[in-house]
Amino acid sequence: MPNVLIRDLDPTIHSVLAARAESRGQSLQQYLTSELALIASRPTVPELLAALGERPVSPAISPEAIVAAIREGRADR
């Protein structure tokens, strides 16, 4: 498995992470591995936008129906 080395980590950040690991009954390595896995599982904004761009565009409502609904809503005022 690959290793990751983090240099110049603020001691306060290290303490917070170590405390969180301890509260879960995990080593710091186990805690950071699970947190990094969670981060990696979430798509980035560019990834989301790319996925959305690949979806076919087919609105469930026609433009005419949208305009009619707006006009109906305005008429009820």
Secondary structure in CASP SS format (residue, H / E / C, confidence):
PFRMAT SS
TARGET T0000
AUTHOR 0000-0000-0000
METHOD secondary structure of the structure
MODEL  1
M C 1.00
P C 1.00
N C 1.00
V C 1.00
L C 1.00
I C 1.00
R C 1.00
D C 1.00
L C 1.00
D C 1.00
P H 1.00
T H 1.00
I H 1.00
H H 1.00
S H 1.00
V H 1.00
L H 1.00
A H 1.00
A H 1.00
R H 1.00
A H 1.00
E H 1.00
S H 1.00
R C 1.00
G C 1.00
Q C 1.00
S C 1.00
L H 1.00
Q H 1.00
Q H 1.00
Y H 1.00
L H 1.00
T H 1.00
S H 1.00
E H 1.00
L H 1.00
A H 1.00
L H 1.00
I H 1.00
A H 1.00
S H 1.00
R C 1.00
P C 1.00
T C 1.00
V H 1.00
P H 1.00
E H 1.00
L H 1.00
L H 1.00
A H 1.00
A H 1.00
L H 1.00
G H 1.00
E H 1.00
R C 1.00
P C 1.00
V C 1.00
S C 1.00
P C 1.00
A C 1.00
I C 1.00
S C 1.00
P H 1.00
E H 1.00
A H 1.00
I H 1.00
V H 1.00
A H 1.00
A H 1.00
I H 1.00
R H 1.00
E H 1.00
G H 1.00
R H 1.00
A H 1.00
D C 1.00
R C 1.00
END
